[in-house]
Amino acid sequence: MATGTKHKKKEAGKTSSKRRRAKRRRRIILFTVEILVLLALLGAIATVGTLRKIEKIDLSEEDIVLNEQVEQNETLKGYRNIALFGVDSRKGKLGKGQRTDTIMIASINMDTGDIKLCSVYRDTYLNLGNDSYNKANAAYANGGAEQALNMLNWNLDMNIKEYITVGFDGLIGTIDELGGIEIDVHENEIDHLNNYQRSMYMEEGDPDSKLNENIVRVTSPGLQTLNGLQATAYCRIRYVGDDYMRTERQRKVLMACMEKARQTSPATLLKILSDQVENVQTNIDFDEMAAILSDAANYRIVDQTGMPFQEVRGSGKIGKKGSCIIPLDLTENVRMLHEFLFNEPAYVPSDQVKQYSEKIKSDTAQYHVQ
């Protein structure tokens, strides 16, 4: 009996010890979770604080004009459409007076988180959002983001009210802080990539600029890691495939940045955001920006394209306006755009778009179109 009692006490001791160890493990796990939650909260606070340093522009909703058909389009209400502008500028000059080297629409499906990207070629002959016609990139130069948004909405039957503008410095710095991005460089792109690196240094005009230290020549084709200056120079190439391939390169860089960001720690991403705030202008509310960032893991780019679409575009010199990309039928381009972004193959463009389409045909009929 004594032996049996000792054995029971010994087993009870083991059980008690196991319970203490399990309880201690639970405390450690709970403590770890609490620390992670605290870090997440601090990160959110830091994010909002950082975002408040971004150049925030308040645009009056009355100045962003949508046509009646767009306002009544129920399909559009299921998407968040944001205009992305890249300006050919340095030193934080992001507003009116700058031509947009990049014009892109990011359309987010609010149910799935899927993102589709569509570049609007900067030389596209369109209504500039004030009933004058010229290259699309003149809209931002003439009237800033407000006019550029109207240009996109009027010509494309869109409902875009939000935008983000980034300058060269912002792109260069972001990619460098991400540790570079993976890009498959083609043989016929190498010389132009290196030439643009040099020209961007010359534009800086400062012989002591750190930009000079970053000029690293690309010497061979293939998949490789490009630094910020190299990747930005890659975005600017327009002598291989004209503006069509140039915008495709821009989308490749954006997608590579997003992929690299997915592999980057939140702390590093916060630091990048903090470092680059002076190179970003937007009208998105700070709380909205924080919400987008906190939900970033649920977003993914699923498709990308450029417009005017190949089947319904041409090119030609339009008098003093120079070489333009011409939407041969703006109405059909808009139908194709809505099919691509919103899965609306039967979309019927508005009377407003039909009117602009006829005006573009009239303006460009006398010029050589390829």
N, C-alpha and C positions, 0 to 999 in steps of 0.2 A: 504493500500500500504506500509506504514511504517513497519507494522508487517511483511508483506511478504518480504520486503527488508532485515529486520533484520534476518529473517529465512534463507534467501539465503546466507547472510554473515556468519551466524553461520555454515551452511552446508559447505560453502566454506572453513571456518576455520578448520572444522573437516577433510575435504578432504586434505587440506594442511598439517595438523598434521599427517594424515595417511601416506602421501607421505614422510614427513620428517622421520617418524619412519621406513618406508620401505627402504628409502635411507640409514638410519643409519644401519639397519640390513644388507643391501647389503655390506656396507663398512666393517662391522664386519666380514661377511662371506668372503669377498675378503681378508681382513687382515689375517684371520685364514688360508685361502688357501695359501697365500704368506708365512706365517710362516711354514706351512707344507712342502711347496716346498723347502724353505730354509733349513729346517731340513733334508729333503731328500738329497739335494745337499751336505750338510755337512756330512751326513752319507756316501754318495758315496765317498767323498774325504777321510773320515776317513777309509773307507773300503780299498780303494786302498793303502793308507799309511800303513795300517796294513798288507795288503797282501805283501807289499814289504819287510817285515821282515821275511816272510816264506823262508825256505831254498829252493831256486830255482836252479834246476839242468838243465843245457842245454845239451840235447842229440842231437847228430848229426843225421839228418834224414837218412843219408847214412848208419848209423850203425843199424837202425831199418829196418830189411830186410823183405819185403813182397814178396810172390811168384806172378808170373804173373797173375794167375787166380784171385787172390784176388784183385790185382790192377785194373782189368777189370770188377770187379763185381759191376754193377750199383746199386744193392739193398743196398750194404753196404754204399754207398755214402749218403743214406738217414738217416743214424744213426751216432751218436757220441758215440764211444766206449771208455770207460775209465777203466783202470785197478786200482783196489783198493788193496793195500797191507797193512796188519797189521803185524808188526814185533814184535817178542818176545824179546823186548828190553825196557830199561828205559833210562832216562837221555839223551834223544835226539839222541841216536845212531840209525840212520835210513838208513844208506847206506850199501854198500857192506860189507859182513861179517855177516850180520844178516839173520837168516832164517825167512821166511814168515809164520807166524802162520795162516794168512788169505790171500787167493788169490781169488779175486772176480772180475768179469766183470760187469760193469754197462753199459747197452746199452740204449741210449736215442733216441727215435724216434723224429726226428727233426720237423716233421709235427704236432705231437700230444702232445709232452712233456711226453709221457708215458715212464716209466723206467722199464726195466726187469733186475733182478739180477741173476747171475749164479756163484756159488762157484766152483772153481776147487780144488778138494781135495788135500791137501798139500803132501800126500804120493803117489800121482799118478805117476806111472812109465811112463816117457815121455822122448822125446828128449829135452835136456836142452837148446836148441838154439845154440849148438856148436857141434852137432853130437855125443855127449856122452849121455848116458841114465842113469837116476837115478830118485830119488823122485823130484817132481816138485819144492818143496821149496828150493832145493839146487841151483836152477838157480840164485835166488836173492843173496844168500850167496856167490856164486862164482863170479858173475859178476854184481851185483847190479841190478838196475831197467832196464838197457839196455838189459841185458841178459834175465831177467824175461819177458820182453815184447816180445823178440824174441821167447822165449819158448812158450808163448801163441799164437803168430801169426803163428809160424811154424806148431805146432801140431793141431791148431784149424781152420786154414784158416781164420784168423782174420786180421784186419787192425789197431790194437791198437797202437797209438803213444803217448798217454797221460797217466799219472799215478798220483796217490796220495798215499803217504805212511804215515801211522800214527803209533806211538808207544803206549805202554800201558798208559803212563802218559797222552797222549792226549785224549784217550778214557775216562779214569777215570775223568779227569778234566772237559771235556765237559759235561758228564752226570751229574756230581755234580752241575755244573753251570746251567744246564737245570732244576734242582730240582728233578732229578731222573727220571726213566722211568718205565712204567707199563709192567711187565712180569709175565706170568703165570708159576710159578715154580712147577714142579712135585715132588712128595714125594721122588722118587729115585734120584733126583738131589741135594737135600738139603745138605747131608753130603759132597759131592764132591765140591759144591759151597763154603761151609765154609772152607774146606781144602785148596782150591785154594786161598782163601783170606789170610790164614795164610802163605802159601808158598810164595805168592807174597810179603808179609811183610818180610819174611826171606831173599828173594832175594834182597830186598832193602838194608839189612845189616846195617841199621842205627837204633839203639834202640830209638833214639829221633825223628824218622821220624813221620811226621804228618799222614803218611799212617796208623800207628798203631792206631791212634785215630779213624780211619774210619772203623775199623774192627767191624762190627755189624753182629752178627750171624743171619742167616735166620732160623726160628724155625718152620715154618708151610708151607704147600703147598698152592697153589692158586694164584690168581691174586693179585699182590702187587707191591708197589713202591720200586725199587732197587736203591741204590746209585751207585756212579761210581765204587767203588771197587767191590761191590757185582755183578754188571752187567758185569764187565770185567772178574771176576772169573767165572760167568755163561757162558761166551763165551768160556772159556778155557776147560770146562768139556769135556772129551773124553772117560770116562769110562761108559757112558750111551749112547748106540747107536753108539759107535766108532766115526770115523771122519765124518760119514754121518750126525748124529744128531748134532755133534759139529758145523758143518758149518751151519746147519739149525738154531741153537741158535744164531750164529753170525748174520745171516740175520734178525732174529727176533729183535735183539738189534738194528741193523741199521735202520730197519723200525720204531721201537719205538722211536728212536732218531729223525727221520724225522718228525714223527707225533707230538712229543713234540715241535720241533722247529717251526712247523706251528702255535702253540699256544703261542709262545714267541715273545715279542716285538723286533723290529729291534735293538733298543738300547742294549738290553741284548745280542742278537746274535752278535752284533759288539764287545761287551765286551768279550764274550766267544772266538771269533776269535782272538782278541788281546791277550788274556791270553794264548792261546794254540799255537801260531805261532811257538814256538821253538820245538813243537812236530809234525810238519808237514813238509814233503818234497814233492816237485812236480816239474814237468817240464812244467806245464801249465802257459802261460803268465799271468802276473798280471791283465792286462786289461780283459783277458778272464775270469779269476776268478771272477772279479768284475761283469762281464756281467752275469755269471752263478748265482751269488748270487742275483743280482737284478731281475732275472727272476725265482727265486726259487719257487714262488707261482704257477707257471704254470707247475711244474713237479710233478709227482706222481708215486709211485711204484705200478705196476699193477700185477706183477707176479714174482716168484722166484723159483730157483731150484739149483741142484748141479750136477756136472758131474765128472767122468764117470757116465752114467745113469744106474739105477739099472738093467735094462734088459741086458745090455752088459758090465758088470763089474765083476771082481772077486778079490781075494786077495791071497797073498802067500808070503813066504820069498824068496827073490831073492838074494841068496848068501850073500855076505858081505853088501849088500844094505839094508838088513833087511826086515821087513814087509812092503809090498807095496800094493797099490790099483792098480789093473791091468785093463786097458781098453781092454777087450777081443777082441774087434774089434774097433780100433780107427776110422776107416772110418765110421762105423755106428754111433758112438758117435758124430762125427762131423756133420753128416747129421741131427741127432736129435737136436744138439745144434743150427744149423742154422734154423731149423723149429721152435724151441722155441723162439729164439731171433728175427728172421727176417721174420717169417711166410713163410719160403721157404721149404715146404714139399718135393719138388722134387730136392733139392740141391744135386749136385754131387761133392763130395770132390775131391781135387786136386790130381795129381799124387804124389806130395810130401807127402801128408797125407797117401796115400795108401802105399808108401814106408816105412814110419815110422810105420804104422800099422803092416806090415809084419815083420819088425825088432822086434817090441815088442812081437809079437806072437812067434818068434824064440827064443828070450831071456828068455821068461817065460814058454815055453812049458814043460820044465823038472821039474818045481817046482809045488808043490801042489797048486791048485787054487780052491777056494771056490766060 
